[in-house]
Amino acid sequence: MTREELTRLTGNGNGECGQGDCPNVYRTSSGSFVVQGDVSAAFTPPTGEGLVEIPEAVLREAFRALGW
């Protein structure tokens, strides 16, 4: 899947976020979510999984975009 196939729920395209290099939340066509953020070393996840850390404000923006 490519970024173009995802619905971006956060970031208005201004500033650094317009370059795609900041924390963001995307929705897939199947209704799941892809989260972009800083790699976290909070604990070691199972093989095939990863941890990312994103600011609370990014999640709140995603919830607003979804009408939650």
mmCIF file of the C-alpha atoms, coordinates in Angstrom:
data_MODEL
# 
_entry.id   MODEL 
# 
loop_
_atom_site.group_PDB 
_atom_site.id 
_atom_site.type_symbol 
_atom_site.label_atom_id 
_atom_site.label_alt_id 
_atom_site.label_comp_id 
_atom_site.label_asym_id 
_atom_site.label_entity_id 
_atom_site.label_seq_id 
_atom_site.pdbx_PDB_ins_code 
_atom_site.Cartn_x 
_atom_site.Cartn_y 
_atom_site.Cartn_z 
_atom_site.occupancy 
_atom_site.B_iso_or_equiv 
_atom_site.pdbx_formal_charge 
_atom_site.auth_seq_id 
_atom_site.auth_comp_id 
_atom_site.auth_asym_id 
_atom_site.auth_atom_id 
_atom_site.pdbx_PDB_model_num 
ATOM 1  C CA . MET A 1 1  ? 0.000   0.000  0.000  1.00 0.00 ? 1  MET A CA 1 
ATOM 2  C CA . THR A 1 2  ? 1.230   3.516  -0.752 1.00 0.00 ? 2  THR A CA 1 
ATOM 3  C CA . ARG A 1 3  ? 0.666   6.742  1.164  1.00 0.00 ? 3  ARG A CA 1 
ATOM 4  C CA . GLU A 1 4  ? -1.544  7.960  -1.672 1.00 0.00 ? 4  GLU A CA 1 
ATOM 5  C CA . GLU A 1 5  ? -3.955  5.090  -0.987 1.00 0.00 ? 5  GLU A CA 1 
ATOM 6  C CA . LEU A 1 6  ? -4.498  6.278  2.605  1.00 0.00 ? 6  LEU A CA 1 
ATOM 7  C CA . THR A 1 7  ? -6.821  8.976  3.949  1.00 0.00 ? 7  THR A CA 1 
ATOM 8  C CA . ARG A 1 8  ? -4.789  11.431 5.989  1.00 0.00 ? 8  ARG A CA 1 
ATOM 9  C CA . LEU A 1 9  ? -6.705  12.391 9.137  1.00 0.00 ? 9  LEU A CA 1 
ATOM 10 C CA . THR A 1 10 ? -4.185  14.817 10.645 1.00 0.00 ? 10 THR A CA 1 
ATOM 11 C CA . GLY A 1 11 ? -1.879  17.615 9.543  1.00 0.00 ? 11 GLY A CA 1 
ATOM 12 C CA . ASN A 1 12 ? -3.200  20.478 7.459  1.00 0.00 ? 12 ASN A CA 1 
ATOM 13 C CA . GLY A 1 13 ? -0.271  20.507 5.055  1.00 0.00 ? 13 GLY A CA 1 
ATOM 14 C CA . ASN A 1 14 ? 1.285   23.670 6.514  1.00 0.00 ? 14 ASN A CA 1 
ATOM 15 C CA . GLY A 1 15 ? 4.840   23.837 7.807  1.00 0.00 ? 15 GLY A CA 1 
ATOM 16 C CA . GLU A 1 16 ? 6.896   20.701 8.388  1.00 0.00 ? 16 GLU A CA 1 
ATOM 17 C CA . CYS A 1 17 ? 3.858   18.431 8.272  1.00 0.00 ? 17 CYS A CA 1 
ATOM 18 C CA . GLY A 1 18 ? 3.400   19.304 4.610  1.00 0.00 ? 18 GLY A CA 1 
ATOM 19 C CA . GLN A 1 19 ? 6.620   17.397 3.943  1.00 0.00 ? 19 GLN A CA 1 
ATOM 20 C CA . GLY A 1 20 ? 5.153   14.184 5.429  1.00 0.00 ? 20 GLY A CA 1 
ATOM 21 C CA . ASP A 1 21 ? 7.797   14.083 8.141  1.00 0.00 ? 21 ASP A CA 1 
ATOM 22 C CA . CYS A 1 22 ? 5.753   14.618 11.296 1.00 0.00 ? 22 CYS A CA 1 
ATOM 23 C CA . PRO A 1 23 ? 3.395   12.453 13.368 1.00 0.00 ? 23 PRO A CA 1 
ATOM 24 C CA . ASN A 1 24 ? 0.197   11.660 11.476 1.00 0.00 ? 24 ASN A CA 1 
ATOM 25 C CA . VAL A 1 25 ? -2.724  9.271  11.528 1.00 0.00 ? 25 VAL A CA 1 
ATOM 26 C CA . TYR A 1 26 ? -4.051  7.726  8.321  1.00 0.00 ? 26 TYR A CA 1 
ATOM 27 C CA . ARG A 1 27 ? -7.089  5.530  7.625  1.00 0.00 ? 27 ARG A CA 1 
ATOM 28 C CA . THR A 1 28 ? -6.942  2.611  5.202  1.00 0.00 ? 28 THR A CA 1 
ATOM 29 C CA . SER A 1 29 ? -9.686  1.623  2.772  1.00 0.00 ? 29 SER A CA 1 
ATOM 30 C CA . SER A 1 30 ? -10.480 -1.336 5.045  1.00 0.00 ? 30 SER A CA 1 
ATOM 31 C CA . GLY A 1 31 ? -11.049 0.991  8.031  1.00 0.00 ? 31 GLY A CA 1 
ATOM 32 C CA . SER A 1 32 ? -7.849  0.282  9.954  1.00 0.00 ? 32 SER A CA 1 
ATOM 33 C CA . PHE A 1 33 ? -5.308  2.944  10.902 1.00 0.00 ? 33 PHE A CA 1 
ATOM 34 C CA . VAL A 1 34 ? -1.673  3.622  10.080 1.00 0.00 ? 34 VAL A CA 1 
ATOM 35 C CA . VAL A 1 35 ? 0.199   5.812  12.572 1.00 0.00 ? 35 VAL A CA 1 
ATOM 36 C CA . GLN A 1 36 ? 3.364   7.729  11.694 1.00 0.00 ? 36 GLN A CA 1 
ATOM 37 C CA . GLY A 1 37 ? 5.494   8.911  14.594 1.00 0.00 ? 37 GLY A CA 1 
ATOM 38 C CA . ASP A 1 38 ? 8.815   8.762  16.360 1.00 0.00 ? 38 ASP A CA 1 
ATOM 39 C CA . VAL A 1 39 ? 10.147  5.264  16.988 1.00 0.00 ? 39 VAL A CA 1 
ATOM 40 C CA . SER A 1 40 ? 9.676   4.302  20.634 1.00 0.00 ? 40 SER A CA 1 
ATOM 41 C CA . ALA A 1 41 ? 11.834  2.003  22.712 1.00 0.00 ? 41 ALA A CA 1 
ATOM 42 C CA . ALA A 1 42 ? 9.282   1.674  25.544 1.00 0.00 ? 42 ALA A CA 1 
ATOM 43 C CA . PHE A 1 43 ? 9.439   -2.127 25.257 1.00 0.00 ? 43 PHE A CA 1 
ATOM 44 C CA . THR A 1 44 ? 10.301  -4.742 22.652 1.00 0.00 ? 44 THR A CA 1 
ATOM 45 C CA . PRO A 1 45 ? 7.211   -5.598 20.599 1.00 0.00 ? 45 PRO A CA 1 
ATOM 46 C CA . PRO A 1 46 ? 6.565   -9.007 19.065 1.00 0.00 ? 46 PRO A CA 1 
ATOM 47 C CA . THR A 1 47 ? 8.252   -9.861 15.771 1.00 0.00 ? 47 THR A CA 1 
ATOM 48 C CA . GLY A 1 48 ? 6.605   -8.053 12.888 1.00 0.00 ? 48 GLY A CA 1 
ATOM 49 C CA . GLU A 1 49 ? 5.261   -5.203 15.045 1.00 0.00 ? 49 GLU A CA 1 
ATOM 50 C CA . GLY A 1 50 ? 6.648   -1.791 15.877 1.00 0.00 ? 50 GLY A CA 1 
ATOM 51 C CA . LEU A 1 51 ? 6.069   0.990  18.376 1.00 0.00 ? 51 LEU A CA 1 
ATOM 52 C CA . VAL A 1 52 ? 5.622   4.654  17.521 1.00 0.00 ? 52 VAL A CA 1 
ATOM 53 C CA . GLU A 1 53 ? 5.021   7.626  19.770 1.00 0.00 ? 53 GLU A CA 1 
ATOM 54 C CA . ILE A 1 54 ? 2.745   10.475 18.695 1.00 0.00 ? 54 ILE A CA 1 
ATOM 55 C CA . PRO A 1 55 ? 1.528   13.561 20.566 1.00 0.00 ? 55 PRO A CA 1 
ATOM 56 C CA . GLU A 1 56 ? -1.941  13.534 22.152 1.00 0.00 ? 56 GLU A CA 1 
ATOM 57 C CA . ALA A 1 57 ? -2.913  16.507 19.971 1.00 0.00 ? 57 ALA A CA 1 
ATOM 58 C CA . VAL A 1 58 ? -2.445  14.361 16.846 1.00 0.00 ? 58 VAL A CA 1 
ATOM 59 C CA . LEU A 1 59 ? -4.850  11.717 18.163 1.00 0.00 ? 59 LEU A CA 1 
ATOM 60 C CA . ARG A 1 60 ? -7.392  14.397 19.126 1.00 0.00 ? 60 ARG A CA 1 
ATOM 61 C CA . GLU A 1 61 ? -7.181  15.824 15.607 1.00 0.00 ? 61 GLU A CA 1 
ATOM 62 C CA . ALA A 1 62 ? -7.760  12.361 14.119 1.00 0.00 ? 62 ALA A CA 1 
ATOM 63 C CA . PHE A 1 63 ? -10.784 11.817 16.387 1.00 0.00 ? 63 PHE A CA 1 
ATOM 64 C CA . ARG A 1 64 ? -12.244 15.170 15.297 1.00 0.00 ? 64 ARG A CA 1 
ATOM 65 C CA . ALA A 1 65 ? -11.698 14.262 11.631 1.00 0.00 ? 65 ALA A CA 1 
ATOM 66 C CA . LEU A 1 66 ? -13.645 11.038 12.210 1.00 0.00 ? 66 LEU A CA 1 
ATOM 67 C CA . GLY A 1 67 ? -16.416 12.837 14.106 1.00 0.00 ? 67 GLY A CA 1 
ATOM 68 C CA . TRP A 1 68 ? -15.726 10.933 17.329 1.00 0.00 ? 68 TRP A CA 1 
# 
